[in-house]
Amino acid sequence: MGVFEKRELQKQSFFQRLLKKQPKENFIIELENLLSENEEDLTRIDLFKVSALTLSYKVRMETSFENERKELVAKYKRNLESEESVSEEEKNRLLYLKSLLCLPE
């Protein structure tokens, strides 16, 4: 089992369908799905994929879903801490993840 959980997107409410808007919560779900798909090497995720999600959901990465983004990093960090030794490569992936999610080091 991986660190990140792949989940189904939430369905649009009646009003969201009328207004042609996606549930904002789907942003963080899609973000975690992206992490889940690339868990073996998070550095394969480029900033353009994340930027495309922010544009699609009209969210600002710097201010939206801060707690959820921190939790994604915390999940990854807890997984690293459960291992006997952490390689330099894994430390770099953690730093990359923080950068990707616009969180301070």
Secondary structure, 3 states (H helix, E strand, C coil): CCCCCCCCCCCCCHHHHHHCCCCCHHHHHHHHHHHHHCCCCHHHCCHHHHHHHHHHHCCCCCCCCHHHHHHHHHHHHHHHHCCCCCCHHHHHHHHHHHHHCCCCC
